[in-house]
Amino acid sequence: MNLDRLGAFLQWASRFFDVSRVVVGGGTARKRVVAAAGEVFGTDLVAVIDEHGSTREALKLYLQVSGGCWLARHLRYLFYFLVNPPLDGYAAWVLLERDSRR
């Protein structure tokens, strides 16, 4: 997402979602994201979570397949290494889980 438009996006999203917490990874753009989210939702709702190891955990989540079918697990594993799909959504899931354990 373009960080220059993040504030406008958050403002738009706040009209449709009741936000009780904003979880932000502690990476490179953290300061700009925290500032934009704090401006829209208030700084007391913004939590910065350590991202260390989150990509490795995201890969584990991605490779999990419900149902436990061995073929599905192996195909998903092969697909990851051939196509290398983005794991951003899974990494966000990891950060949400980390925040819920705090």
Backbone as CSV, one residue per row, in Angstrom:
resi,resn,N_x,N_y,N_z,CA_x,CA_y,CA_z,C_x,C_y,C_z
1,MET,0.845,-1.187,0.000,0.000,0.000,0.000,0.884,1.242,0.000
2,ASN,0.451,2.244,-0.681,1.143,3.514,-0.736,0.958,4.223,0.612
3,LEU,2.055,4.448,1.317,1.968,5.062,2.649,1.454,6.491,2.600
4,ASP,1.616,7.153,1.469,1.112,8.520,1.352,-0.419,8.557,1.424
5,ARG,-1.046,7.464,1.046,-2.510,7.401,1.068,-3.056,6.578,2.226
6,LEU,-2.181,6.138,3.121,-2.613,5.288,4.232,-3.631,5.981,5.119
7,GLY,-3.396,7.236,5.453,-4.329,7.972,6.309,-5.721,8.045,5.708
8,ALA,-5.795,8.320,4.405,-7.093,8.390,3.722,-7.773,7.032,3.721
9,PHE,-6.985,5.957,3.508,-7.561,4.615,3.533,-8.099,4.270,4.919
10,LEU,-7.332,4.570,5.946,-7.779,4.274,7.314,-9.032,5.073,7.666
11,GLN,-9.075,6.318,7.230,-10.261,7.152,7.443,-11.486,6.521,6.775
12,TRP,-11.319,6.063,5.545,-12.400,5.399,4.813,-12.817,4.112,5.533
13,ALA,-11.837,3.284,5.929,-12.125,2.005,6.588,-12.822,2.203,7.931
14,SER,-12.510,3.288,8.613,-13.111,3.530,9.935,-14.615,3.760,9.849
15,ARG,-15.112,4.108,8.664,-16.561,4.277,8.483,-17.291,2.945,8.415
16,PHE,-16.577,1.869,8.102,-17.199,0.567,7.903,-16.877,-0.447,8.990
17,PHE,-15.804,-0.223,9.733,-15.357,-1.188,10.729,-15.244,-0.534,12.091
18,ASP,-15.673,-1.258,13.104,-15.528,-0.806,14.479,-14.166,-1.295,14.971
19,VAL,-13.205,-0.418,15.031,-11.831,-0.785,15.351,-11.581,-0.641,16.842
20,SER,-11.142,-1.750,17.455,-10.835,-1.706,18.880,-9.330,-1.781,19.121
21,ARG,-8.565,-2.137,18.074,-7.116,-2.259,18.210,-6.494,-2.212,16.819
22,VAL,-5.368,-1.540,16.698,-4.606,-1.498,15.451,-3.238,-2.096,15.745
23,VAL,-2.911,-3.177,15.060,-1.637,-3.866,15.270,-0.704,-3.508,14.121
24,VAL,0.485,-3.011,14.477,1.477,-2.572,13.502,2.768,-3.333,13.761
25,GLY,3.365,-3.856,12.696,4.659,-4.515,12.832,5.748,-3.504,13.108
26,GLY,6.767,-3.918,13.831,7.844,-3.024,14.222,8.910,-2.852,13.168
27,GLY,8.571,-2.919,11.889,9.536,-2.837,10.791,9.867,-1.423,10.368
28,THR,10.355,-1.300,9.168,10.905,-0.068,8.623,9.943,1.110,8.622
29,ALA,8.714,0.906,8.160,7.758,2.013,8.022,6.912,2.221,9.276
30,ARG,7.297,1.608,10.355,6.526,1.634,11.600,6.100,3.042,12.017
31,LYS,7.019,3.990,12.013,6.710,5.340,12.515,5.609,6.015,11.707
32,ARG,5.675,5.885,10.390,4.651,6.513,9.536,3.295,5.831,9.704
33,VAL,3.309,4.503,9.823,2.055,3.768,9.985,1.428,4.072,11.342
34,VAL,2.231,4.089,12.381,1.727,4.407,13.728,1.160,5.819,13.759
35,ALA,1.837,6.760,13.125,1.352,8.143,13.094,0.006,8.233,12.375
36,ALA,-0.111,7.574,11.222,-1.367,7.614,10.461,-2.496,6.940,11.221
37,ALA,-2.223,5.765,11.798,-3.261,5.040,12.547,-3.643,5.789,13.817
38,GLY,-2.665,6.371,14.483,-2.945,7.138,15.692,-3.788,8.362,15.417
39,GLU,-3.571,8.973,14.271,-4.345,10.151,13.886,-5.826,9.803,13.659
40,VAL,-6.080,8.634,13.103,-7.451,8.232,12.792,-8.137,7.577,13.986
41,PHE,-7.441,6.661,14.664,-8.065,5.854,15.713,-7.667,6.253,17.137
42,GLY,-6.642,7.062,17.269,-6.129,7.417,18.596,-4.944,6.540,18.939
43,THR,-3.922,7.139,19.514,-2.687,6.401,19.788,-2.862,5.297,20.812
44,ASP,-3.863,5.392,21.680,-4.070,4.355,22.688,-4.541,3.029,22.082
45,LEU,-5.025,3.040,20.843,-5.474,1.807,20.183,-4.397,1.156,19.325
46,VAL,-3.257,1.816,19.175,-2.194,1.313,18.292,-1.167,0.536,19.109
47,ALA,-0.899,-0.711,18.674,0.104,-1.554,19.324,1.184,-1.912,18.310
48,VAL,2.441,-1.734,18.689,3.567,-2.105,17.828,4.084,-3.459,18.306
49,ILE,4.128,-4.412,17.380,4.518,-5.785,17.695,5.837,-6.117,17.007
50,ASP,6.721,-6.793,17.726,8.011,-7.214,17.179,7.786,-8.201,16.031
51,GLU,8.416,-7.950,14.884,8.256,-8.792,13.703,9.283,-9.911,13.610
52,HIS,10.219,-9.971,14.530,11.314,-10.955,14.450,10.761,-12.380,14.313
53,GLY,11.152,-13.067,13.253,10.740,-14.448,13.025,9.338,-14.614,12.464
54,SER,8.650,-13.508,12.175,7.260,-13.613,11.720,7.148,-14.233,10.325
55,THR,8.141,-14.035,9.469,8.088,-14.627,8.136,8.207,-16.144,8.223
56,ARG,9.065,-16.628,9.087,9.209,-18.077,9.288,7.917,-18.678,9.829
57,GLU,7.292,-17.990,10.788,6.004,-18.456,11.321,4.910,-18.374,10.262
58,ALA,4.965,-17.350,9.407,3.975,-17.201,8.336,4.079,-18.366,7.358
59,LEU,5.279,-18.795,7.046,5.460,-19.930,6.152,4.862,-21.195,6.770
60,LYS,5.057,-21.385,8.059,4.463,-22.549,8.736,2.939,-22.521,8.621
61,LEU,2.345,-21.356,8.838,0.892,-21.234,8.697,0.447,-21.531,7.267
62,TYR,1.169,-20.995,6.297,0.833,-21.196,4.899,0.848,-22.681,4.535
63,LEU,1.840,-23.391,5.043,1.996,-24.801,4.680,1.004,-25.716,5.401
64,GLN,0.327,-25.214,6.412,-0.693,-26.021,7.087,-1.918,-26.130,6.192
65,VAL,-2.395,-27.335,6.052,-3.596,-27.561,5.254,-4.591,-28.304,6.126
66,SER,-5.797,-27.753,6.241,-6.814,-28.430,7.039,-7.216,-29.727,6.349
67,GLY,-7.552,-30.716,7.126,-7.945,-32.004,6.579,-6.811,-33.013,6.618
68,GLY,-5.575,-32.529,6.602,-4.428,-33.415,6.764,-4.131,-34.338,5.598
69,CYS,-4.666,-34.086,4.424,-4.395,-34.912,3.250,-2.927,-34.772,2.859
70,TRP,-2.196,-35.858,2.785,-0.764,-35.801,2.494,-0.488,-35.191,1.126
71,LEU,-1.342,-35.493,0.149,-1.130,-34.950,-1.190,-1.289,-33.427,-1.200
72,ALA,-2.321,-32.946,-0.534,-2.543,-31.499,-0.468,-1.369,-30.802,0.209
73,ARG,-0.854,-31.366,1.292,0.302,-30.776,1.985,1.510,-30.699,1.063
74,HIS,1.765,-31.779,0.346,2.930,-31.815,-0.526,2.778,-30.874,-1.720
75,LEU,1.585,-30.806,-2.273,1.353,-29.893,-3.391,1.497,-28.439,-2.963
76,ARG,0.992,-28.126,-1.774,1.100,-26.755,-1.271,2.574,-26.388,-1.048
77,TYR,3.335,-27.319,-0.493,4.764,-27.129,-0.268,5.481,-26.896,-1.596
78,LEU,5.182,-27.724,-2.593,5.786,-27.588,-3.912,5.400,-26.256,-4.552
79,PHE,4.126,-25.887,-4.448,3.650,-24.620,-4.993,4.411,-23.452,-4.379
80,TYR,4.641,-23.488,-3.069,5.367,-22.397,-2.412,6.759,-22.232,-3.017
81,PHE,7.468,-23.329,-3.181,8.840,-23.225,-3.660,8.938,-22.948,-5.161
82,LEU,7.910,-23.280,-5.924,7.931,-22.978,-7.356,7.463,-21.555,-7.651
83,VAL,6.402,-21.126,-6.997,5.777,-19.834,-7.298,6.178,-18.747,-6.303
84,ASN,6.499,-19.146,-5.087,6.864,-18.225,-4.012,5.799,-17.137,-3.812
85,PRO,4.573,-17.523,-3.440,3.501,-16.538,-3.262,3.790,-15.618,-2.075
86,PRO,3.241,-14.420,-2.076,3.467,-13.510,-0.950,2.816,-14.059,0.319
87,LEU,3.489,-13.873,1.430,2.997,-14.370,2.713,2.561,-13.235,3.635
88,ASP,2.322,-12.052,3.088,2.004,-10.878,3.900,0.785,-11.097,4.793
89,GLY,-0.250,-11.697,4.249,-1.458,-11.945,5.032,-1.198,-12.888,6.188
90,TYR,-0.383,-13.905,5.950,-0.035,-14.850,7.012,0.855,-14.179,8.060
91,ALA,1.761,-13.305,7.622,2.611,-12.574,8.570,1.756,-11.649,9.439
92,ALA,0.743,-11.030,8.849,-0.177,-10.191,9.630,-0.918,-11.041,10.652
93,TRP,-1.310,-12.239,10.263,-1.980,-13.167,11.170,-1.064,-13.486,12.360
94,VAL,0.233,-13.713,12.077,1.214,-13.992,13.135,1.273,-12.818,14.117
95,LEU,1.303,-11.588,13.597,1.368,-10.414,14.473,0.105,-10.287,15.313
96,LEU,-1.051,-10.586,14.722,-2.301,-10.556,15.488,-2.290,-11.581,16.611
97,GLU,-1.768,-12.778,16.321,-1.679,-13.804,17.357,-0.725,-13.378,18.475
98,ARG,0.389,-12.768,18.090,1.346,-12.297,19.098,0.699,-11.231,19.994
99,ASP,-0.067,-10.337,19.378,-0.735,-9.294,20.153,-1.777,-9.889,21.108
100,SER,-2.470,-10.907,20.660,-3.517,-11.502,21.510,-2.931,-12.227,22.715
101,ARG,-1.649,-12.616,22.633,-0.987,-13.297,23.753,-0.397,-12.327,24.761
102,ARG,-0.434,-11.022,24.472,0.161,-10.024,25.373,-0.694,-9.808,26.585
